[in-house]
């Protein structure tokens, strides 16, 4: 029964692919916000949040 064997792999592939799409979409939205609010005082704080969440997302994709 190849379907029973292939199903978990394809589900895992699809979920990691959608995670990558969400990472890219989130990064694009964040870059737009940075362009708009570049001169706000909390820019560095926001940048730290973005970088840490991006690496969390990246490692989550790599480890799964």
mmJSON file of the N, C-alpha and C atoms, coordinates in Angstrom:
{"data_MODEL":{"atom_site":{
"group_PDB":["ATOM","ATOM","ATOM","ATOM","ATOM","ATOM","ATOM","ATOM","ATOM","ATOM","ATOM","ATOM","ATOM","ATOM","ATOM","ATOM","ATOM","ATOM","ATOM","ATOM","ATOM","ATOM","ATOM","ATOM","ATOM","ATOM","ATOM","ATOM","ATOM","ATOM","ATOM","ATOM","ATOM","ATOM","ATOM","ATOM","ATOM","ATOM","ATOM","ATOM","ATOM","ATOM","ATOM","ATOM","ATOM","ATOM","ATOM","ATOM","ATOM","ATOM","ATOM","ATOM","ATOM","ATOM","ATOM","ATOM","ATOM","ATOM","ATOM","ATOM","ATOM","ATOM","ATOM","ATOM","ATOM","ATOM","ATOM","ATOM","ATOM","ATOM","ATOM","ATOM","ATOM","ATOM","ATOM","ATOM","ATOM","ATOM","ATOM","ATOM","ATOM","ATOM","ATOM","ATOM","ATOM","ATOM","ATOM","ATOM","ATOM","ATOM","ATOM","ATOM","ATOM","ATOM","ATOM","ATOM","ATOM","ATOM","ATOM","ATOM","ATOM","ATOM","ATOM","ATOM","ATOM","ATOM","ATOM","ATOM","ATOM","ATOM","ATOM","ATOM","ATOM","ATOM","ATOM","ATOM","ATOM","ATOM","ATOM","ATOM","ATOM","ATOM","ATOM","ATOM","ATOM","ATOM","ATOM","ATOM","ATOM","ATOM","ATOM","ATOM","ATOM","ATOM","ATOM","ATOM","ATOM","ATOM","ATOM","ATOM","ATOM","ATOM","ATOM","ATOM","ATOM","ATOM","ATOM","ATOM","ATOM","ATOM","ATOM","ATOM","ATOM","ATOM","ATOM","ATOM","ATOM","ATOM","ATOM","ATOM","ATOM","ATOM","ATOM","ATOM","ATOM","ATOM","ATOM","ATOM","ATOM","ATOM","ATOM","ATOM","ATOM","ATOM","ATOM","ATOM","ATOM","ATOM","ATOM","ATOM","ATOM","ATOM","ATOM","ATOM","ATOM","ATOM","ATOM","ATOM","ATOM","ATOM","ATOM","ATOM"],
"id":[1,2,3,4,5,6,7,8,9,10,11,12,13,14,15,16,17,18,19,20,21,22,23,24,25,26,27,28,29,30,31,32,33,34,35,36,37,38,39,40,41,42,43,44,45,46,47,48,49,50,51,52,53,54,55,56,57,58,59,60,61,62,63,64,65,66,67,68,69,70,71,72,73,74,75,76,77,78,79,80,81,82,83,84,85,86,87,88,89,90,91,92,93,94,95,96,97,98,99,100,101,102,103,104,105,106,107,108,109,110,111,112,113,114,115,116,117,118,119,120,121,122,123,124,125,126,127,128,129,130,131,132,133,134,135,136,137,138,139,140,141,142,143,144,145,146,147,148,149,150,151,152,153,154,155,156,157,158,159,160,161,162,163,164,165,166,167,168,169,170,171,172,173,174,175,176,177,178,179,180,181,182,183,184,185,186,187,188,189,190,191,192],
"type_symbol":["N","C","C","N","C","C","N","C","C","N","C","C","N","C","C","N","C","C","N","C","C","N","C","C","N","C","C","N","C","C","N","C","C","N","C","C","N","C","C","N","C","C","N","C","C","N","C","C","N","C","C","N","C","C","N","C","C","N","C","C","N","C","C","N","C","C","N","C","C","N","C","C","N","C","C","N","C","C","N","C","C","N","C","C","N","C","C","N","C","C","N","C","C","N","C","C","N","C","C","N","C","C","N","C","C","N","C","C","N","C","C","N","C","C","N","C","C","N","C","C","N","C","C","N","C","C","N","C","C","N","C","C","N","C","C","N","C","C","N","C","C","N","C","C","N","C","C","N","C","C","N","C","C","N","C","C","N","C","C","N","C","C","N","C","C","N","C","C","N","C","C","N","C","C","N","C","C","N","C","C","N","C","C","N","C","C","N","C","C","N","C","C"],
"label_atom_id":["N","CA","C","N","CA","C","N","CA","C","N","CA","C","N","CA","C","N","CA","C","N","CA","C","N","CA","C","N","CA","C","N","CA","C","N","CA","C","N","CA","C","N","CA","C","N","CA","C","N","CA","C","N","CA","C","N","CA","C","N","CA","C","N","CA","C","N","CA","C","N","CA","C","N","CA","C","N","CA","C","N","CA","C","N","CA","C","N","CA","C","N","CA","C","N","CA","C","N","CA","C","N","CA","C","N","CA","C","N","CA","C","N","CA","C","N","CA","C","N","CA","C","N","CA","C","N","CA","C","N","CA","C","N","CA","C","N","CA","C","N","CA","C","N","CA","C","N","CA","C","N","CA","C","N","CA","C","N","CA","C","N","CA","C","N","CA","C","N","CA","C","N","CA","C","N","CA","C","N","CA","C","N","CA","C","N","CA","C","N","CA","C","N","CA","C","N","CA","C","N","CA","C","N","CA","C","N","CA","C","N","CA","C","N","CA","C","N","CA","C","N","CA","C"],
"label_alt_id":[null,null,null,null,null,null,null,null,null,null,null,null,null,null,null,null,null,null,null,null,null,null,null,null,null,null,null,null,null,null,null,null,null,null,null,null,null,null,null,null,null,null,null,null,null,null,null,null,null,null,null,null,null,null,null,null,null,null,null,null,null,null,null,null,null,null,null,null,null,null,null,null,null,null,null,null,null,null,null,null,null,null,null,null,null,null,null,null,null,null,null,null,null,null,null,null,null,null,null,null,null,null,null,null,null,null,null,null,null,null,null,null,null,null,null,null,null,null,null,null,null,null,null,null,null,null,null,null,null,null,null,null,null,null,null,null,null,null,null,null,null,null,null,null,null,null,null,null,null,null,null,null,null,null,null,null,null,null,null,null,null,null,null,null,null,null,null,null,null,null,null,null,null,null,null,null,null,null,null,null,null,null,null,null,null,null,null,null,null,null,null,null],
"label_comp_id":["UNK","UNK","UNK","UNK","UNK","UNK","UNK","UNK","UNK","UNK","UNK","UNK","UNK","UNK","UNK","UNK","UNK","UNK","UNK","UNK","UNK","UNK","UNK","UNK","UNK","UNK","UNK","UNK","UNK","UNK","UNK","UNK","UNK","UNK","UNK","UNK","UNK","UNK","UNK","UNK","UNK","UNK","UNK","UNK","UNK","UNK","UNK","UNK","UNK","UNK","UNK","UNK","UNK","UNK","UNK","UNK","UNK","UNK","UNK","UNK","UNK","UNK","UNK","UNK","UNK","UNK","UNK","UNK","UNK","UNK","UNK","UNK","UNK","UNK","UNK","UNK","UNK","UNK","UNK","UNK","UNK","UNK","UNK","UNK","UNK","UNK","UNK","UNK","UNK","UNK","UNK","UNK","UNK","UNK","UNK","UNK","UNK","UNK","UNK","UNK","UNK","UNK","UNK","UNK","UNK","UNK","UNK","UNK","UNK","UNK","UNK","UNK","UNK","UNK","UNK","UNK","UNK","UNK","UNK","UNK","UNK","UNK","UNK","UNK","UNK","UNK","UNK","UNK","UNK","UNK","UNK","UNK","UNK","UNK","UNK","UNK","UNK","UNK","UNK","UNK","UNK","UNK","UNK","UNK","UNK","UNK","UNK","UNK","UNK","UNK","UNK","UNK","UNK","UNK","UNK","UNK","UNK","UNK","UNK","UNK","UNK","UNK","UNK","UNK","UNK","UNK","UNK","UNK","UNK","UNK","UNK","UNK","UNK","UNK","UNK","UNK","UNK","UNK","UNK","UNK","UNK","UNK","UNK","UNK","UNK","UNK","UNK","UNK","UNK","UNK","UNK","UNK"],
"label_asym_id":["A","A","A","A","A","A","A","A","A","A","A","A","A","A","A","A","A","A","A","A","A","A","A","A","A","A","A","A","A","A","A","A","A","A","A","A","A","A","A","A","A","A","A","A","A","A","A","A","A","A","A","A","A","A","A","A","A","A","A","A","A","A","A","A","A","A","A","A","A","A","A","A","A","A","A","A","A","A","A","A","A","A","A","A","A","A","A","A","A","A","A","A","A","A","A","A","A","A","A","A","A","A","A","A","A","A","A","A","A","A","A","A","A","A","A","A","A","A","A","A","A","A","A","A","A","A","A","A","A","A","A","A","A","A","A","A","A","A","A","A","A","A","A","A","A","A","A","A","A","A","A","A","A","A","A","A","A","A","A","A","A","A","A","A","A","A","A","A","A","A","A","A","A","A","A","A","A","A","A","A","A","A","A","A","A","A","A","A","A","A","A","A"],
"label_entity_id":["1","1","1","1","1","1","1","1","1","1","1","1","1","1","1","1","1","1","1","1","1","1","1","1","1","1","1","1","1","1","1","1","1","1","1","1","1","1","1","1","1","1","1","1","1","1","1","1","1","1","1","1","1","1","1","1","1","1","1","1","1","1","1","1","1","1","1","1","1","1","1","1","1","1","1","1","1","1","1","1","1","1","1","1","1","1","1","1","1","1","1","1","1","1","1","1","1","1","1","1","1","1","1","1","1","1","1","1","1","1","1","1","1","1","1","1","1","1","1","1","1","1","1","1","1","1","1","1","1","1","1","1","1","1","1","1","1","1","1","1","1","1","1","1","1","1","1","1","1","1","1","1","1","1","1","1","1","1","1","1","1","1","1","1","1","1","1","1","1","1","1","1","1","1","1","1","1","1","1","1","1","1","1","1","1","1","1","1","1","1","1","1"],
"label_seq_id":[1,1,1,2,2,2,3,3,3,4,4,4,5,5,5,6,6,6,7,7,7,8,8,8,9,9,9,10,10,10,11,11,11,12,12,12,13,13,13,14,14,14,15,15,15,16,16,16,17,17,17,18,18,18,19,19,19,20,20,20,21,21,21,22,22,22,23,23,23,24,24,24,25,25,25,26,26,26,27,27,27,28,28,28,29,29,29,30,30,30,31,31,31,32,32,32,33,33,33,34,34,34,35,35,35,36,36,36,37,37,37,38,38,38,39,39,39,40,40,40,41,41,41,42,42,42,43,43,43,44,44,44,45,45,45,46,46,46,47,47,47,48,48,48,49,49,49,50,50,50,51,51,51,52,52,52,53,53,53,54,54,54,55,55,55,56,56,56,57,57,57,58,58,58,59,59,59,60,60,60,61,61,61,62,62,62,63,63,63,64,64,64],
"pdbx_PDB_ins_code":[null,null,null,null,null,null,null,null,null,null,null,null,null,null,null,null,null,null,null,null,null,null,null,null,null,null,null,null,null,null,null,null,null,null,null,null,null,null,null,null,null,null,null,null,null,null,null,null,null,null,null,null,null,null,null,null,null,null,null,null,null,null,null,null,null,null,null,null,null,null,null,null,null,null,null,null,null,null,null,null,null,null,null,null,null,null,null,null,null,null,null,null,null,null,null,null,null,null,null,null,null,null,null,null,null,null,null,null,null,null,null,null,null,null,null,null,null,null,null,null,null,null,null,null,null,null,null,null,null,null,null,null,null,null,null,null,null,null,null,null,null,null,null,null,null,null,null,null,null,null,null,null,null,null,null,null,null,null,null,null,null,null,null,null,null,null,null,null,null,null,null,null,null,null,null,null,null,null,null,null,null,null,null,null,null,null,null,null,null,null,null,null],
"Cartn_x":[0.844,0.0,0.886,1.255,2.153,1.519,0.189,-0.446,-0.237,-0.321,-0.159,1.274,2.224,3.627,3.925,3.395,3.733,3.023,1.872,1.067,1.813,2.495,3.166,4.256,4.981,6.054,5.481,4.418,3.86,3.231,2.589,2.009,3.104,4.214,5.326,5.935,6.058,6.607,5.7,4.395,3.449,3.498,3.562,3.554,4.835,5.986,7.223,7.197,6.594,6.496,5.627,4.491,3.638,4.327,5.135,5.894,6.847,7.506,8.416,7.638,6.462,5.652,5.281,4.902,4.533,5.743,6.917,8.141,8.405,8.308,8.59,7.555,6.287,5.237,5.437,5.759,5.999,7.193,8.257,9.447,9.127,8.326,7.974,7.167,6.184,5.369,6.247,7.174,8.037,8.957,9.471,10.328,9.536,8.277,7.448,7.27,6.999,6.854,8.144,9.291,10.564,10.75,10.356,10.504,9.635,8.462,7.555,7.999,8.353,8.63,10.12,10.955,12.4,12.955,12.352,12.933,12.328,11.535,10.963,12.056,11.965,13.023,13.138,12.042,12.091,12.512,13.15,13.537,14.442,15.426,16.362,15.649,14.708,13.931,13.124,12.484,11.728,12.647,13.834,14.775,15.201,15.433,15.808,14.684,13.438,12.303,12.23,12.398,12.284,13.378,14.615,15.732,15.578,15.209,15.074,13.917,12.789,11.671,11.995,12.766,13.148,14.028,15.022,15.884,15.126,14.174,13.338,12.576,11.999,11.236,12.151,13.336,14.282,14.709,15.089,15.51,14.347,13.128,11.952,11.774,11.989,11.86,12.985,14.223,15.362,15.224,14.792,14.736,13.57,12.531,11.383,11.508],
"Cartn_y":[-1.194,0.0,1.254,1.755,2.928,4.181,4.308,5.527,5.68,4.581,4.645,5.04,4.645,4.977,6.416,6.842,8.169,9.291,9.019,10.088,10.902,10.276,11.1,11.988,11.466,12.26,13.459,13.248,14.365,15.381,14.922,15.861,16.681,16.043,16.77,17.751,17.355,18.258,19.467,19.219,20.325,21.278,20.739,21.624,22.448,21.868,22.654,23.691,23.347,24.319,25.499,25.228,26.337,27.144,26.514,27.271,28.243,27.786,28.669,29.838,29.546,30.629,31.639,31.163,32.087,32.89,32.266,32.998,34.121,33.802,34.811,35.924,35.56,36.579,37.466,36.859,37.633,38.557,38.047,38.875,40.047,39.817,40.908,41.976,41.548,42.516,43.316,42.624,43.294,44.294,43.927,44.853,46.108,45.932,47.094,47.989,47.36,48.15,48.894,48.226,48.888,50.094,49.974,51.098,52.272,51.96,53.026,53.634,52.773,53.231,53.192,53.485,53.326,54.21,55.388,56.35,56.265,55.238,55.091,54.63,55.053,54.769,53.279,52.528,51.109,50.243,50.851,50.103,48.927,49.156,48.082,46.946,47.298,46.277,45.444,46.105,45.383,44.495,45.031,44.266,42.991,43.096,41.904,40.875,41.326,40.394,39.709,40.493,39.94,38.915,39.281,38.378,37.089,37.204,35.991,35.13,35.754,34.95,34.324,35.037,34.457,33.231,33.337,32.185,31.043,31.375,30.326,29.588,30.354,29.751,28.895,29.417,28.705,27.39,27.426,26.201,25.227,25.751,24.885,24.115,24.794,24.126,23.109,23.482,22.582,21.33,21.493,20.35,19.424,19.928,19.07,18.42],
"Cartn_z":[0.0,0.0,0.0,-1.161,-1.215,-0.636,-0.72,-0.213,1.288,2.031,3.482,3.841,2.995,3.284,2.874,1.728,1.202,1.948,2.543,3.138,4.198,5.182,6.194,5.603,4.614,4.027,3.273,2.503,1.751,2.699,3.778,4.746,5.406,5.757,6.382,5.39,4.132,3.105,2.925,2.854,2.646,3.837,5.056,6.218,6.268,5.928,5.952,4.83,3.688,2.596,3.008,3.678,4.093,5.189,6.046,7.042,6.359,5.296,4.561,3.957,3.399,2.827,3.897,5.093,6.165,6.622,6.67,7.035,6.044,4.748,3.724,3.786,3.956,4.034,5.254,6.39,7.604,7.443,6.824,6.62,5.693,4.654,3.728,4.443,5.259,5.997,6.952,7.623,8.596,7.893,6.718,5.967,5.573,5.178,4.834,6.059,7.22,8.44,8.769,8.564,8.832,7.919,6.652,5.736,6.189,6.741,7.15,8.483,9.444,10.81,11.146,10.151,10.328,11.436,11.66,12.589,13.992,14.262,15.604,16.565,17.806,18.786,19.103,18.975,19.332,18.15,17.131,15.939,16.282,17.165,17.484,18.218,19.089,19.795,18.803,17.856,16.834,16.001,15.675,14.871,15.59,16.902,17.657,17.638,17.782,17.74,16.382,15.314,13.962,13.701,14.054,13.778,14.573,15.843,16.656,16.157,15.771,15.282,13.936,13.091,11.803,12.004,12.91,13.14,13.806,14.694,15.287,14.197,13.269,12.174,11.3,10.997,10.148,10.784,12.07,12.74,12.877,13.067,13.156,11.852,10.726,9.421,9.24,9.618,9.403,10.255,11.512,12.421,12.112,11.437,11.136,9.816],
"occupancy":[1.0,1.0,1.0,1.0,1.0,1.0,1.0,1.0,1.0,1.0,1.0,1.0,1.0,1.0,1.0,1.0,1.0,1.0,1.0,1.0,1.0,1.0,1.0,1.0,1.0,1.0,1.0,1.0,1.0,1.0,1.0,1.0,1.0,1.0,1.0,1.0,1.0,1.0,1.0,1.0,1.0,1.0,1.0,1.0,1.0,1.0,1.0,1.0,1.0,1.0,1.0,1.0,1.0,1.0,1.0,1.0,1.0,1.0,1.0,1.0,1.0,1.0,1.0,1.0,1.0,1.0,1.0,1.0,1.0,1.0,1.0,1.0,1.0,1.0,1.0,1.0,1.0,1.0,1.0,1.0,1.0,1.0,1.0,1.0,1.0,1.0,1.0,1.0,1.0,1.0,1.0,1.0,1.0,1.0,1.0,1.0,1.0,1.0,1.0,1.0,1.0,1.0,1.0,1.0,1.0,1.0,1.0,1.0,1.0,1.0,1.0,1.0,1.0,1.0,1.0,1.0,1.0,1.0,1.0,1.0,1.0,1.0,1.0,1.0,1.0,1.0,1.0,1.0,1.0,1.0,1.0,1.0,1.0,1.0,1.0,1.0,1.0,1.0,1.0,1.0,1.0,1.0,1.0,1.0,1.0,1.0,1.0,1.0,1.0,1.0,1.0,1.0,1.0,1.0,1.0,1.0,1.0,1.0,1.0,1.0,1.0,1.0,1.0,1.0,1.0,1.0,1.0,1.0,1.0,1.0,1.0,1.0,1.0,1.0,1.0,1.0,1.0,1.0,1.0,1.0,1.0,1.0,1.0,1.0,1.0,1.0,1.0,1.0,1.0,1.0,1.0,1.0],
"B_iso_or_equiv":[0.0,0.0,0.0,0.0,0.0,0.0,0.0,0.0,0.0,0.0,0.0,0.0,0.0,0.0,0.0,0.0,0.0,0.0,0.0,0.0,0.0,0.0,0.0,0.0,0.0,0.0,0.0,0.0,0.0,0.0,0.0,0.0,0.0,0.0,0.0,0.0,0.0,0.0,0.0,0.0,0.0,0.0,0.0,0.0,0.0,0.0,0.0,0.0,0.0,0.0,0.0,0.0,0.0,0.0,0.0,0.0,0.0,0.0,0.0,0.0,0.0,0.0,0.0,0.0,0.0,0.0,0.0,0.0,0.0,0.0,0.0,0.0,0.0,0.0,0.0,0.0,0.0,0.0,0.0,0.0,0.0,0.0,0.0,0.0,0.0,0.0,0.0,0.0,0.0,0.0,0.0,0.0,0.0,0.0,0.0,0.0,0.0,0.0,0.0,0.0,0.0,0.0,0.0,0.0,0.0,0.0,0.0,0.0,0.0,0.0,0.0,0.0,0.0,0.0,0.0,0.0,0.0,0.0,0.0,0.0,0.0,0.0,0.0,0.0,0.0,0.0,0.0,0.0,0.0,0.0,0.0,0.0,0.0,0.0,0.0,0.0,0.0,0.0,0.0,0.0,0.0,0.0,0.0,0.0,0.0,0.0,0.0,0.0,0.0,0.0,0.0,0.0,0.0,0.0,0.0,0.0,0.0,0.0,0.0,0.0,0.0,0.0,0.0,0.0,0.0,0.0,0.0,0.0,0.0,0.0,0.0,0.0,0.0,0.0,0.0,0.0,0.0,0.0,0.0,0.0,0.0,0.0,0.0,0.0,0.0,0.0,0.0,0.0,0.0,0.0,0.0,0.0],
"pdbx_formal_charge":[null,null,null,null,null,null,null,null,null,null,null,null,null,null,null,null,null,null,null,null,null,null,null,null,null,null,null,null,null,null,null,null,null,null,null,null,null,null,null,null,null,null,null,null,null,null,null,null,null,null,null,null,null,null,null,null,null,null,null,null,null,null,null,null,null,null,null,null,null,null,null,null,null,null,null,null,null,null,null,null,null,null,null,null,null,null,null,null,null,null,null,null,null,null,null,null,null,null,null,null,null,null,null,null,null,null,null,null,null,null,null,null,null,null,null,null,null,null,null,null,null,null,null,null,null,null,null,null,null,null,null,null,null,null,null,null,null,null,null,null,null,null,null,null,null,null,null,null,null,null,null,null,null,null,null,null,null,null,null,null,null,null,null,null,null,null,null,null,null,null,null,null,null,null,null,null,null,null,null,null,null,null,null,null,null,null,null,null,null,null,null,null],
"auth_seq_id":[1,1,1,2,2,2,3,3,3,4,4,4,5,5,5,6,6,6,7,7,7,8,8,8,9,9,9,10,10,10,11,11,11,12,12,12,13,13,13,14,14,14,15,15,15,16,16,16,17,17,17,18,18,18,19,19,19,20,20,20,21,21,21,22,22,22,23,23,23,24,24,24,25,25,25,26,26,26,27,27,27,28,28,28,29,29,29,30,30,30,31,31,31,32,32,32,33,33,33,34,34,34,35,35,35,36,36,36,37,37,37,38,38,38,39,39,39,40,40,40,41,41,41,42,42,42,43,43,43,44,44,44,45,45,45,46,46,46,47,47,47,48,48,48,49,49,49,50,50,50,51,51,51,52,52,52,53,53,53,54,54,54,55,55,55,56,56,56,57,57,57,58,58,58,59,59,59,60,60,60,61,61,61,62,62,62,63,63,63,64,64,64],
"auth_comp_id":["UNK","UNK","UNK","UNK","UNK","UNK","UNK","UNK","UNK","UNK","UNK","UNK","UNK","UNK","UNK","UNK","UNK","UNK","UNK","UNK","UNK","UNK","UNK","UNK","UNK","UNK","UNK","UNK","UNK","UNK","UNK","UNK","UNK","UNK","UNK","UNK","UNK","UNK","UNK","UNK","UNK","UNK","UNK","UNK","UNK","UNK","UNK","UNK","UNK","UNK","UNK","UNK","UNK","UNK","UNK","UNK","UNK","UNK","UNK","UNK","UNK","UNK","UNK","UNK","UNK","UNK","UNK","UNK","UNK","UNK","UNK","UNK","UNK","UNK","UNK","UNK","UNK","UNK","UNK","UNK","UNK","UNK","UNK","UNK","UNK","UNK","UNK","UNK","UNK","UNK","UNK","UNK","UNK","UNK","UNK","UNK","UNK","UNK","UNK","UNK","UNK","UNK","UNK","UNK","UNK","UNK","UNK","UNK","UNK","UNK","UNK","UNK","UNK","UNK","UNK","UNK","UNK","UNK","UNK","UNK","UNK","UNK","UNK","UNK","UNK","UNK","UNK","UNK","UNK","UNK","UNK","UNK","UNK","UNK","UNK","UNK","UNK","UNK","UNK","UNK","UNK","UNK","UNK","UNK","UNK","UNK","UNK","UNK","UNK","UNK","UNK","UNK","UNK","UNK","UNK","UNK","UNK","UNK","UNK","UNK","UNK","UNK","UNK","UNK","UNK","UNK","UNK","UNK","UNK","UNK","UNK","UNK","UNK","UNK","UNK","UNK","UNK","UNK","UNK","UNK","UNK","UNK","UNK","UNK","UNK","UNK","UNK","UNK","UNK","UNK","UNK","UNK"],
"auth_asym_id":["A","A","A","A","A","A","A","A","A","A","A","A","A","A","A","A","A","A","A","A","A","A","A","A","A","A","A","A","A","A","A","A","A","A","A","A","A","A","A","A","A","A","A","A","A","A","A","A","A","A","A","A","A","A","A","A","A","A","A","A","A","A","A","A","A","A","A","A","A","A","A","A","A","A","A","A","A","A","A","A","A","A","A","A","A","A","A","A","A","A","A","A","A","A","A","A","A","A","A","A","A","A","A","A","A","A","A","A","A","A","A","A","A","A","A","A","A","A","A","A","A","A","A","A","A","A","A","A","A","A","A","A","A","A","A","A","A","A","A","A","A","A","A","A","A","A","A","A","A","A","A","A","A","A","A","A","A","A","A","A","A","A","A","A","A","A","A","A","A","A","A","A","A","A","A","A","A","A","A","A","A","A","A","A","A","A","A","A","A","A","A","A"],
"auth_atom_id":["N","CA","C","N","CA","C","N","CA","C","N","CA","C","N","CA","C","N","CA","C","N","CA","C","N","CA","C","N","CA","C","N","CA","C","N","CA","C","N","CA","C","N","CA","C","N","CA","C","N","CA","C","N","CA","C","N","CA","C","N","CA","C","N","CA","C","N","CA","C","N","CA","C","N","CA","C","N","CA","C","N","CA","C","N","CA","C","N","CA","C","N","CA","C","N","CA","C","N","CA","C","N","CA","C","N","CA","C","N","CA","C","N","CA","C","N","CA","C","N","CA","C","N","CA","C","N","CA","C","N","CA","C","N","CA","C","N","CA","C","N","CA","C","N","CA","C","N","CA","C","N","CA","C","N","CA","C","N","CA","C","N","CA","C","N","CA","C","N","CA","C","N","CA","C","N","CA","C","N","CA","C","N","CA","C","N","CA","C","N","CA","C","N","CA","C","N","CA","C","N","CA","C","N","CA","C","N","CA","C","N","CA","C","N","CA","C","N","CA","C","N","CA","C"],
"pdbx_PDB_model_num":[1,1,1,1,1,1,1,1,1,1,1,1,1,1,1,1,1,1,1,1,1,1,1,1,1,1,1,1,1,1,1,1,1,1,1,1,1,1,1,1,1,1,1,1,1,1,1,1,1,1,1,1,1,1,1,1,1,1,1,1,1,1,1,1,1,1,1,1,1,1,1,1,1,1,1,1,1,1,1,1,1,1,1,1,1,1,1,1,1,1,1,1,1,1,1,1,1,1,1,1,1,1,1,1,1,1,1,1,1,1,1,1,1,1,1,1,1,1,1,1,1,1,1,1,1,1,1,1,1,1,1,1,1,1,1,1,1,1,1,1,1,1,1,1,1,1,1,1,1,1,1,1,1,1,1,1,1,1,1,1,1,1,1,1,1,1,1,1,1,1,1,1,1,1,1,1,1,1,1,1,1,1,1,1,1,1,1,1,1,1,1,1]
}}}
